[in-house]
Amino acid sequence: MNIWGVVVYTIIVIASYLYAFKKDKAKGMKGLQKGWKRFLRQLPFIFSIFLLVGLFDVFIPKSTVVSVVGHGKGFLAILNAALVGSVVGGPVSSVYPLGALLLKKGATVAVAAVFINAWVMVGIISMPFEISIFGKKFVFIRNIFAFIGAIIIGMLTGLILTGNVI
């Protein structure tokens, strides 16, 4: 864990709240209460995700991950990561431990990045709700471009960080 990232982020949060309380104590308190409520609502899901990641880590052998999204699978590994990331839903914060686990189990950087980007950008689970707001055409076009974008961004991430697009 990058402790300095946590320290810097904590300092920024504390400084922001000190400024907010100095500027308007009532709004600062309201912001703190809203943030706390949001944290409490997300806590059970985040807790569950970490428990699930622990199970996956113990029960899914590295060989299984490598056989589905390992380097030897080529572009199929990228496509598999994009498909799974597109279908699985949940808060964005829950995808990062799963992406880290993919790396630990033998997936490439590009595959992990595609998985994370597809999870964040593509909304298969939320499509019915999104269609009710924006309409079918908008939602399908947005999701198609998001799917393609997730693949491109993930492959570029792999290329920049490791020199490999797959």
N, C-alpha and C positions, 0 to 999 in steps of 0.2 A: 504494500500500500504506500502511496506517495503521501507521506505525512505533511510535507510542505504545502502541497495543494490544499489539504484540509485546513491547515493553519491559515493560509492566505485567504481562503474562502470564508472561514470563520471570522477573521478580522474584518473583511469586507461587509459581512452580514451585521456584525456588531456595530461597526462604524455607521452603516446605513440606518440602523434602528436608533442609534444615539442622535443622529441628525434628524430623523423623523420625529422623535420625541421632543427634541429641542424646538423644532419648527412648529409642530402641532401635536401636543400630548395625546389628545383624544384620537386623532387619526393614527398616530403611532401605535396606540394601544389596540385600535381596531385592526390594523395591519397585523400586529402580533397575534391577536386572537384568530384571525382568518388563517394565517399561516399555520398556527398550531392545530386548528381544526382540520385543515387539509392534510397535515402530517399524520394526524390520528386516523383519518379516513384511508390514507395510503398504506399505513403501517401493516395492517393484516395482509395486504397483497404482497408487499415487499418481503415480509416475513415468510410467506408461503413460497415465493419465488426462490428465496435462498434455501429453503428446505428442499424444494424440488431440484435445484441445482446440485445440492448435496447427494440426493438420490441418483440423479443422472451420473454424477461423477463416480459413484461407487458401482452402479449396476450396468452402465453402458461402457463396454470395453473400448479402449482406444482403437482397436482394429475395426470395430463397427463404424465409428465416426470416420475413420480413414477410408473405409470401403464406400461410404456415401458421399463424403465431401473432402476427401484427401486429395493431395496433389496429383496422384496418378489418375484421377477421374477426369482431369482436364476441364473443359468447359461445362461438362455435366455437373461437376461439383458446384460451380458457380450457379448454374440453373437450379439445382436442388436447394441451395441455400436461399436463393431468391424466392422460390416457391414456398418453402417452409416459413421463411420470414414474412411473406405476404399473408399467409393464412393465420398464423398465430397472432393473437391479440393480447393487449394488456398495456399497462403504463410503460412509457418509454424507458423509465429508469430500470425496469425489470429486464430489459434486453442486454444490458451491459454485462452482468454476470454470466449470462448464457453465451455471449460472444467470447468472453474470456475462457469459458469452459471449452468451447469449440477449439480455440487455439491450443489449449492445454492437451486436448485429445487428438491433435494432429491435423486440424484444418489449417489451411493457409491463411495469411493475413487478408488476402483478397476475398476469400470465402467468408471469413468472419465479418468483414466490412460489408459485403453484399447482404448477408443475413441481417445485420443491424440496420442498414439503410432500407431494406425491404420492409422490415418490421415497422420502422418509423414512417416511411413514405406511402406504403400501399395499404389500403384499407378494405380488405376483403370482408372481414368480420363486420365492419361498420357500414358496408355498402347499402343495405336496406334503409338505414337512417339517413345516410348521405344522399341517396336517391330521392327520398321524400323532401329534402331541402333544395337540392340543386337539379334534379332530373337525371334520367338515365344517361343521356348523351354526355353531359359534363362529367359525370362520375366515371363512366367507362373510359373516356379519353384521358382524364386525370390519372386514373389508375394504370392505364397502359403506359403513359409517359413516366409515371413514378416507378413502375416495374423496370422499364428500360433504364431509367436514370439510376436506380439502385444498383443495377449491374455495372453500368459505366463508372459510377463513383467508386464502387467497391474495387473494380479492376484497376482504376487509377490509383487508389489508395495502396493496393498491393504493389503496383509498379513503382510508386514513389518510395515506399518504405522498404521493399525487398528486392526490387528489380524484376519481379514476376507479376504478370497480369492474372495468373491463375493460382 
